[in-house]
Amino acid sequence: MLHIGNLLSDKGVALSLKARNRDEVLRELITLIPALADRPAEREKLFHALKEREELCSTGIGDGVALPHARNAMVGLVDEPVIVFGRKVEGMHYASIDGAAVKLFFLLIAPNVTTHLRILARLSRLLRNPHVRNSLLTAESVSRVLSIIKVNEVDLDSLPSH
């Protein structure tokens, strides 16, 4: 079972994004990916893949959440799936399906399509819970963010899947 809490590290969490627009958010989130820290060409490749996906259709899924990801798995970019989380408490326009400002951003990259789709589905299911979203918005530390995700994933695992 893939667990979001195991794919997110403390270095991959930003509690106050500085970005003012979509492209800046994508670039800021990419800087949180430890595996790409010393790989500027790969960061740029990922940025263009994310931007291309956003132009196809926004990854703003509603309720103040966006799940930026490339249209396809980023084969060769990472060996293991990675998720990074960024928060912008005041929110920003992101062309979400419900028109609401986005405050919570989860960028994901995966080494293959199956893993990519499983992570997207699991993240979507976890973030459907308004309590999880509100808790992430008010978390005062990175460790609290990680704890919220891990605790609520345990609850998620106990529910019947649809």
N, C-alpha and C positions, 0 to 999 in steps of 0.2 A: 504494500500500500504506500503510495506517495503521500508524504505529509508536508504541507506547506511550511510548517514550523521547522522542519529539517532542511528546507531549501533556502531559508532566510537566515542571514547572519547579522550580528550586531553592526558590522561594517556596512551592511546593505540597507540601512534604515536612516532616513533623513526626516526629522520631525518638523522642520520648517524650510520647505523649498523656497528658493529665492526667485525662481522663474516667473516670467510675466506672460508667457505665451506657450503654445504647444511645443514648438521646436526647442525652446529653452528647457522645458520640463523634460523632454526626451533626452536632451544632452546631459542635464543634471542627473537624471536617473542612471544613465549609462556610466557616469563617473563613480557610481556606487558599486559597480560590478568588479569585485577584486580580481577575477580571472582576466579582465581586460585592462587592468591598470597600466601596464607597460606595453600595450598593443594599440597604438593610435590608429593604424589602418583598419583593424578589426572593429574598433569603436565607431569609426566613420561608416564602415560597411553596415553595422547594426543600426546606426542612426538613419541611414538611407532606407533600410528595410522597414524600420518602424514608421518612418514618414510616409513611405509608399502605402503601408497598411492603413494609416490614418486617412490618407487621401481617398482610398477605396471606400472606407466607411469608418467613422469614429469608433474608437474602442471605449468611449464613454458609455458605460452600460446603464447609467441612471443611478439615482439615489446618492449622488456625489462621489461616484466611484468610476475610475477608468482602469482598464487592464491593457496597457500598451504591450503589444507583441507583434512580431513579424507575421506575415501571412503564412509562412511555412516555417518549419523547424530550421534553426540555424546550424545545419550540419557542419561540423569542423570548427565552429566558433567556441563551443564549450564541450567538455567531456561529460559533465553532469549538469542537470537542470539547475537554473539559478533564478531566484526571485529577489527583486529589490523593492523596497517600499518607501514612498515619499508622501509627505503630508503638507498640504497648504491650507491651514485652518480657515483662512478667509475665502478660500475657493477661487476658481478662475474659470473663464469660459473655455470649453473644450469640445463644443459641438456634440454634447451628450444626447442620447436618444430622447431623454425627457426635458432637455433644455436647461437642466439645473447645473449650477457651477460644480466643478469637480474639486474635491478636497483630499481624496484618498487615491493614490496611484500605486498600482502593483505592476511593475514591468517584469515580464518573464521571457526567458529564453531556454530552449531545450534542444538537446542533440538529435532528437528524432520526432517525427510527427505524432506517433502514438503518445509519447510522454507529454508533448506539447498540448495535445487535446485533453489528456487526463488532468493536467494541472489547471488548464482553463476551466474545465468543468468543476473541479474541486474548489478553486478560488471563487467562482461564481456562486456556488452553493453556500460556501462559508459566509460570503459577503451579502447574501440575501437577508441575513439576520440583522435587523436594525440595532439590536443590542451590541453586536460585534462592531458595526460601523461607528456607533456612538462611542463605544469604549476606545476604539482606535483614534477617534477625533480628540478625545480628552486625555489620552495616556500622556503622562508627564516624563516618561523616560523610554529609552530604547528597550531596556529589559522588560518594561511593562508591555510594550507592543508585542514583543516575542511571546510573553506569557499569555496575553489575550488570545493570540492566534493558537498557541498550543492547547490551552484549556478548551477553547471552543471547537477545536478539531476533535478532541476526545468526545465531546458532545455530538459532533457531526457523525463520528464513527458509530455511535450508538443508535442513530436513526436509520430506519429502512431507506434504502436508496430507491430513487424513482427512475 
